[in-house]
């Protein structure tokens, strides 16, 4: 893989990258890469698996020795392909002339636009020769058996140059008696013709002139087998390229014969035994400095078996895959090829539920299609139950039988708690969404106080944040929704609640900030990698460590050390002492720079402990022993835009509601549509509110949830829910 490839804007707003595919030879590419603010040219012979710098010519045009050693000095080429059919561009190759590449460039530490010369290679980029010290347009003639060069200049010219030995020597010819300003060239309009047309003008005031050059008098006979020699493609002496040994036929130097149409493509190929060089890194793996392929920091190898059905088998990657179009056989093919393994038995995990439209709204009396996906634990014994929240539920013995989704029609308007539960012999997983079912708007009714105070805006009892204290240990799912009309946004997070735990704030080496894309998925991957590194270094159980990477820059995180699940019944002092011991072990590893990970090849990130907490939410002093401590004080802040829209238009738009719900793992709750914010009581089956509740329902009841909302305006202080 080649990073930091040079790119530029195209004429139509598209992006152009400096990547050139050499014609006639599969797998050979040239590309320009930015290295320490310098543009350098690289070549690959195996479709990008390996790249290396171009070897500079050993002598210049005058025959003087060129002192240029890689990697400090090499040949660099301009790779812009001409979009004008009448010019050759900065680089050109032809399928009928395999191995020949002509390009403009410079010799030195980097690519520049000054002192540009024309270089040619006849062995597919292994060796190069300087042929002109000014810019020329070079064209192929006679099926690539000869070359024609025309000087690229704003001045009038009258000469062209011909080469019959792949650019080693050039002969000068005059094509007009009067100098001509050349505007373009039409080279070889047919496969068998030897005619070139040059068009231009004799002066800036004259009309266009067409000059036809007939080269047939130079080539007096047809080529025979004696006029050819064989040439074997190689990469710095290695003849096996893309799993093949390829031998081409080329015209001998200075042979002036006409090539037949079927003679330029002659080649012989033999397959090679597979070696490590024939394989590239598989998806999710990165090539390290030593050449091996290891999992990228974000990749979980076990994820490849997520779609695997228990008792079946699947092909598990070794981290390598044979490069596309590579034709190697035997050798190390079996060593690097995927290996068939039996599907592991897993409990359901990663269950997802959403509508086919991707929204959280539905229309009354119309079909709603729910899609269900399971990341892990899919087996022939995994069953699925979908509860539509209106007293109707449906179960499936095999989850794979509902690939097209589950359809349902709602007969009443309301907000429904829809849940899906996947179960097998090893465990279960459950997911919930809240669906807003509405009908077409038929009437609008405005309710406002008859008398209000002058210069004093009415108060809307709506707040964008709330707090809640959990009284039960365990994992709790908190859901927040904001809706305006038919637009509903939902967010969800899981909060772990413990009586005792320790936490520390983490910082990272500054090189991580440069690669922080600011997305939640990236933060989750970093948190997982940091936890894995801590487990490996300290030996602390993975279940006792929770890492949360916080948004923003500089990149910071918080590590939580929680008790073991099997030791929750020990004494309070004993628990604190054990957590303190684990905390000291972890801090010692952090202070010794033992916690680190590789973000990508060549980028090592260190993790440090800091004293300042970005989220000082917990009092870890001894006074906190008597009460229940919470890892996070739940503070859900609605999106700024949603809050603004709701606050501004709440009095004008019917059917506006905002609510949050905290959901324990094993309970099902129905959340009514409210103007207040309701949270279920973890200790009972009844649904209660933090302040005012318009509707109370038993948690075991089933039915529609009314969508009617009365907005009361008051001059009094707002109620905070």
N, C-alpha and C positions, 0 to 999 in steps of 0.2 A: 504494500500500500504506500502511496506517495501522498504526503500532506503538503499544505501550503503551496498548491499549484497556482501559477500566475493566471489571473483572469482579467478581463476587460469588458466594457460595454460594447455590444454590437450595434450596427447601424439602425436596427429596428427595436432597440431597447432590450434585446436578449443578451445573455451573458456568454462571452467567448472565453474558453480556457485554452491555455497553451499546451495542447495535447495533439500529437500528430501520429497517425497510424501509417506505417510504411507499407506501400502497395507491393503486392506480389509475395510477401512473406508473412504468414500468420504469426501473431504473437509479438511482433516487434513494434514498439512505440517509442516516441521521443516526447519529452515533457520538460517544461521549465518550472523550477521550484525556487521559492524564496528561502534562502538560508542566511540567517543573521543579516537581514536587509540587503542581501546580494542575490541576484537572479542567476541561477546556474542551470545548465541543460543536462538531463539524465536520459539514459536509454535502458529499455528492458527487452529481453528476448523471450520472456515467459508470461506475457500478459499482465505485467505489473507485480509479479511476486518479488522479483529482485530488480533493483535499479542501481546503476553506477554511472559515474561521470564519463564523458567522451574523452578519448585519448587525442591530444593535440597532434598536428603534423610534426614530423621530426625535422623538416626543413621548411623554409618559407619559399616564396615564389622565385627569389633570386638564388636559391640553393643554400642559403646560410642556415646553420644549425639552430633549431629552436629549443631553448632550455625551458621546459614546462613540465613540472612534475605534479601529478595528482596527490592529494586533493586541493593543493594550494593553487594550481593552475591547470586549466583544461580548455577544451573547445566548447564554446557556447553558441547556440544557433537561434535565429529568429524563426519562429514556427507559425507565422501567420500565413494561412492559405489564401490565395487570391480569390476574391469573389467576382473578379472581372474575367470573363472567358478569353479576353485578348491579351492577358499578361500571365506570367508564370507564377508570380507570388514569391515569397521568401524561401519556400522549400517545395521541392517537387520530387516525386518518385513515380514509377509506372509499373503496372503489373507485368507488362511484356519485357521489362528490364529488371529482373529480380536482383537485389543487392545494390543497385545504383541509387544513391540519394544525393541531391544537389541542394545546397542551402547557403544562405548568407549568414555570417556570424563573425565572431572575434575570438582570439586566443588570449586568455588572461584569467584573472580571478573571478570575473563576473561578466554577464552579458551587458553590452553597451550599444548605443546607436551611432557611435563614432568609429572611424577607422575600420569600417565593415569591409570584409572580403568575401569572395565566393569559394566555398569548399565542396569537395566531392569525395564520396566513398564508393567503391565498387564491391566491397565485401560486407555490406549491411551494417556499417558503422563501426567495424573493428579498427580500421585505419582510415585516415583522412589526408587529403592533399589540397593545398591552396592552389587555385587555378586562375583567379583574377583578384586584383587588389582594389577594384571598384565594383559597384553593383551592376550585375548583368542579369538579363532574363535568359534562362536556358530552357530549350525545348528538345523533346525526343523526336528522332527521325528514324525511319526504316525499322519500325517495330521496336524501337529502343536500341537498335544496333549502332546508331550514330547520334551525336549531340550537336545542336546548333545554339550559339550564344550571340545575343545582341545586347549591346551596351545600353544600360538604363540611365538616360541622361536627358536633360531638357534641351541640349544642343543638337543640331542636325548631324547625322552620321551617314556613312556610305559603305561601311564594311560589316561583315558578319564573320564569325569564327566557327569552324567545323572541327570535330574530333571523331576519330574512328577507332580510338583505343580507350574508351571509357574515361575520357578527360585527362589522360596523361599528357597528351600533346595536342596542340590546336593549330589549325591552318587558317590563315586570313584570306577572305574572299571579298571582292567588291560586288555589290548588288545594284548600284546605281551610279551614273556618271555625275549627278548633282546631289549634294548632301540633302538628306530628307529628315524632317522632324517626324519621328516614329510615334504614332499614337497606339498601335497595337499590332498583334501578329495572330494570324490564323494558321496554326500548325497542323499538318497532316489531317485534312478533312476526311479522308477515307483510310481504311486499314492498309490498303495496298499501294496507295499513291505516294509519290515522293515530291509533292509540290507544297510550297509554303507561300502564303500571301502576307505581305507587309503593307499596311496602309498608314498614310500620314499626309503631310503637306510640305511643299518646298519653302514656303514662307507663311507668315501669319495671315497674309491677305489672300493666299492662293486657295484653290479648292482642294479637296481630298484627292490623294493619288493612291492608286493600287499598284503594287509591284509584285508580280508573281515570279517565284524562283523555282525552276524545274531542276531537281537534282538527279534526274534519271541518267544524265550523261556520265555522272560519276560512278554509278553502280551499273556495271556492264553485264553482269551475269547473275543467275540464281544461285543461292547458297546451297552447298552440298554438305554431307556429313563430315567431310574432311575440313570444312571451314569452322567447325565447332570444337570446343574443349569443355571439359566438365569442371564445375566449381561446387565445392561442398560448403554449405552454410555452417558457420560455427560462431561461438561466443567466446572469444579469447582462448581459442583452442579446443573448447568443449563442443563436440560435434552432435551430441544428443540435445536437441532443442525441442521443447514441447513434446517429448517422448518419441521423437523421430530423428533419423538421420536423413537429411534431404540433400540431394545432388541435382544441380541445375546444369543446363547446357547454355553456353555463352559463345558468341562469336570470338574468334581469335583476333588479337590486336591487328589493326590496319588492314583487315580483310574487307574489301569493298564489294560486297555482294548483296543482292536483294533477298531479305528474309521472307519466307513464305508465311502465310497466316497461321499455320498449325505448327510452326517450328519454335516459336518463342516461349511456349508454355511447357516444353518437355522437361520432366524432372523424374527422379527416382527416389523412393522413400523406403526406409526400413524402420520398423519399430525398435525401441530400446527398452531394456529392463527398467522398471520403475525405481526411482531413487527419491530421497527426501526432497530434492529440487523440483520434482514434478507435482508437488502438493502445495497448496496454499492453506492459510488458516481458515477454518470453518467459521460459520456465523457465531458471534459471541466470543471468539478467540482472537488474540493479538500476538503478533510475532515479537518475540523478545530479542534482545541484543545478541544472544547466543544462537538465534535462529529457530528456537523451539516455539510452539504455539501453546499459550496458556490462556485460561479464561480471563476475559476483560473484567474490570472491577465491578461492572454493572450486571454481568451475566451470571445466572444461576444454572449450572449444568443440569440439575435435576428437573429444570423446567421442560426439558426435551421430552420427558415422559408424561407430561400433564394430560395429553390427549390419548394416553395409552389406557386400554381397558384391561383391568386385572384378569390374569390367567392367559392373556395374549402375550405377544412379544413385540419388540420394536427395535429399530436400528439405532444404536447409541453411538454418537460421534466420538472419535478419538481426538478431536480437535483439529483434524486435517481433512481436506477434501481435494480430490484430483482437479487440477486446473481445467477450466472449460476448454475443449478442443485438444486437450492433451491425449496422445495416443500411446502412451507407454503401456507395457504389458508385464505381468508377473513381477519379478523382483520384490520390492517392498510393498507391492499393491495391497496385500492382505494386512500388513502391519499398520498401514495408515487408513485403511477403509473402515467404514462404520461396522460395528459388531452387533450382532443380534443378541438381545437380552430379554429376559422375561419381565413383564410389566410389574413394578413393585406394588404391593398392597398399601394403600394410603387412605386415611380418613378424608372425607370431603373438605376442600379448602378453596377459598377464592371464588365462592358462588357470587354471580352477578345477575341482577334483574333490572330490566329497563323495557320501555315500550319500543315498538318498531319505529315510531316516529322520532324517538330520542327526546321526547318531551314528557312533562308530568301533568299534562292536561288531556282531557278526553271529552267527547261530545255525548250527550245523553242519547240512549237508544241506538248507538252505533258501535260496531265491533272495535274492541281494543285488543291489539296483539302484544302479548308480553313475551320477551325473549329471555331465555335463561341460559347462562354459560357457567361451566364449572372448570376451574383451572386444574385442580388436582383431585384425585380420589374417584375418578370415573371408572366404573366397573359394571359388570352385568348385574351385580347385586345392589347397585346404588339406586335408591328410589327417590322420587321427587314429589313434594306436595306443594301446590300453589293455592294460597288462601287469598281470595279476591276482596276480603274485607266487608262483604255485604251478606255474610251468612252462607256463602258458597265457596267450596273448596274442591279441588280435584287432585288426584294422586296418580303417579305414573310409576310402574314397576321398573322401567328402564329409561333413564334420562336421555339416551340417544334417540328415543322415538319422538322427541319434540323439537327437532331441528328447525322446523318451520314456525315455531312459536305456539303459544297458548292463547286462544281467542276467548273474549268474554264481552257481554253486553250489560251495561248498568241501566237500571230502570228508574233510579232516583238520583237527584242532584245531591252532591255532597263531596266530602273529602274522605277517601278510603285508604286505610292502611292495608297495602298488598304485601304479602310475604311469600317467600319461597324457602323451602327447607329440603336439603339433600341429606340422605341418611344411608349409611351402610354399617356393616358389623364393627367397624373401627371408630365410628364417631358420626358427627353431623356438622352441618354448617347452615346458617340462616341469614337471609338478607331481607331488608324491608325498604319499600318506597311508599310515598304518599301521593295518591293520584287525585287530582281535582277534576271532578265530573260536573260539567255545567251545561246549560242549555242556551239557546239564543236569547239575547237581551231584548225584552219586550217593553219594559217600563223602567223609568228612572224616577226616584223619589228623593227629594232633598229634605233633610232634617237639620234645622239650625235653630239656635236660640232666638227668641223674639226680641230680646234686648241685650246689647253688648256694650262694653265700655269703650269710650272714644280713645283712639290711638293705642288700643291694646288688642293684640291678635288673640283669637280663641285658642285654647290649649287642646292639642291632640295627645291623648295618653298613649304615646308610642315611644318606645326607647329601643335603641339599636344594640343594647347589651344587657346581659343578665348574669347573675351568679347563682350557684346552687351547691349545697354541701351534701356530699354522698355519705350515707350512713351504713353502707354495706360494702365489704370488700369484694373484689372481683373485677371483671371487665365489663364496662358499660358503653353502649353505643349512643352517642348524642347526635341528633338530627335537627337541622334548622332549615326552614323553608321561608321564602318571601315570594309573594304573588301579587301581581297587578294585572287585573283583567285575565287574559288567557296566557300570560307569561308567568312561569313559575321557575324559581331557581332553588336548588337544594344543595346543601353541603352536609357532610357526615364525618365524624371522627370517633375513635375509640379511646376511652379514658380508663386507665388501670388504677384501681383504688387499693391501697394497702394501709395497715396500721403503722408499719415501720418501714423506712427506706432511707437511703442516702442518695445525694445527688451532687454532681460536680459539673462545672462549666468547662467546656473544651474549646481550644483554639487550634488553628491549623497553620502550617507554614504558608507564607504569602503566595506561593506559586499556585495554590488551589483557587484563590480569588480570580485569577486570570482565566480560569476554565470553568467558572461557576455560571451556568446558563440561567439561573434564577427560576427553575421549574421544580415542582414538588417531586416529580419522579426521580430527578437527579438527586435531590436531598435524601429521598428514601434509600437510593442505592448507596450513597456515601455512608448513611447511618448503618446500613447492613454490613458494609465492608469494615467500618470502624469496630463494630461489635465483634465481628469474626476475628479481627486482629487482636482484640483484647482477650477473647476466649483462648486464642492460641498461645499468647504470651503469659497470661496470668493463671490459666487453668480454671477460672471461674466459670460456672455453668452458664450456658447461653441463655437459659430461662431466667437467670437472675440479673441480666443486663438489658436495659432499654436505652437506645440512643436516638435522640431527636435532633436533627440538623435544622437550625433556625433560618428563616428567610433573611435576605439582605446581605450586605457586605460590611465589614469583613465576615467571612464565613465562620460561624460559631455553632456549637452544639451543646447539648446537655446530656450527661450520662446518669442514669438512675440505677442504683443497686437495690434490688428488692429481695425479700426473703425467699427461701426455697418453699415450694408448694407443700412439701411433705413435713415441714417443720413449723407450721403455723401455730401449733399448740404448745410450744415451749414457753418458758418464762419471758416476761417483757425485757428484763435486764439482759438475759441471755441472748435474746434476738438482737438488741442494740449492740451488744459486744461483738457478736458475729458479723454484723453489718459493718461495724467500725473496722474490724480486722480485714474484711474484704476491701473496704475503702482504702486502707493504708497500702494493701498490696497493689491496688490499681494505681494509686498516686505514685508509688515507687516506680512502677513501670513507665508511667507517663514522664516522670522527672528524669528518667534515664534514657529518654528518647527511644524506648523499645516499641512503642505503638506507632506504627507507620504502615503505609500501603502504597502500592504502585497504581497510579491513576491511569497511566498508559506507558508504553515503553519509553524509558528515559526520564519519566516524571515521578519522582518519589515525594510523597507527602508525609510530613511528621505531624503527630497529634500531641498537644500540650495541655496541661491543666492550668486554669486561671483561677483567680480568687474572686473576681467580680462576677456575679450572676446576672445574665440578661433577663432572667425571669425569676426574681426572688419570691417564689410563691409559697415556700414551706419554711416553717420554723423548726429547725432540727435540734434545738436545745433540749435540755432535760425536761423543761416545763411542758414539752409537747408529748410526753409519754402518756398522759392520761386521756388524751383525746384522739379521735381518728384523724390521721393526716391524709391528705390527698395529693397525688403526684402532680396534678394540674388543677388549678381553680378554673373551672370551665367558664370562659368568657368568650362567647361567640359574638363577633361583631359583624353585622350584616354588611354587604357590599355597599360602598358609598353611593353608588348610583341608585341602587334599589331603595336605600333609606331616603334619598332625596326625592325620588319619584313618589314613594308612598306618602311621605310627609306633605309634599306639595299638592298631590291630587287626591288625598284620602277622602276629602269632603265631596269630591266630584264623581268619583268612579265607584259604583257598587261592586260588591264581591271582592273587596280588598281584605286580605287577612295575613297575619304573620304569626307563626308559632314555632316553638321548639319542643323537642321531646327527648327525654333520656330513656334509653331502652336497655334493660338488662338482657343478658344473653338468652335466657330461657323463658322469658315472659312475652306474651303478646298483648299489646295495648291498642286501643282505639283512641285517637286524638281528635277531639271535636274541633270544628271551626270556631274560632273565638276572636273577640276583640282584645281579650287578655291573653297572657302567655301561660300555658299549662304544662306541668311536668308530672309524670306519674310517680306515685309514692312507692319506693322500692320495698317497703315493709308490708304493704297491704295490697289488696286487689282493686281498691277503689282509685279512681283518677281524681287527684286533687289539684288545686291551683295555688300559685304563690300568693295571690291576693284575691282577685275576683274571678269566679268561674260562672259563665252563663249556663253551661250544660254540664252535668255530671253523669257519666256512664259507668256501669260495671265493666271491669276489664274482660269479662267472659262474654259480654253481650255482643251481638252482631247486628249491624244495621247501617243505614246511610247516615251521613253526617250533614246537617243542614248548612247551607252556604250563606244564609242571610247574615248580614253584619250591620248593626246599628252603631253609627259613629256619633258619640255624644260630645258636644262642644261645651266647655265650661270656662269660667273666669278663675276658677280655683287652681291651686297648684296641681301639677300633673301627678297621676298615679304612676308609680314605677313597678312594673311587673317583672 
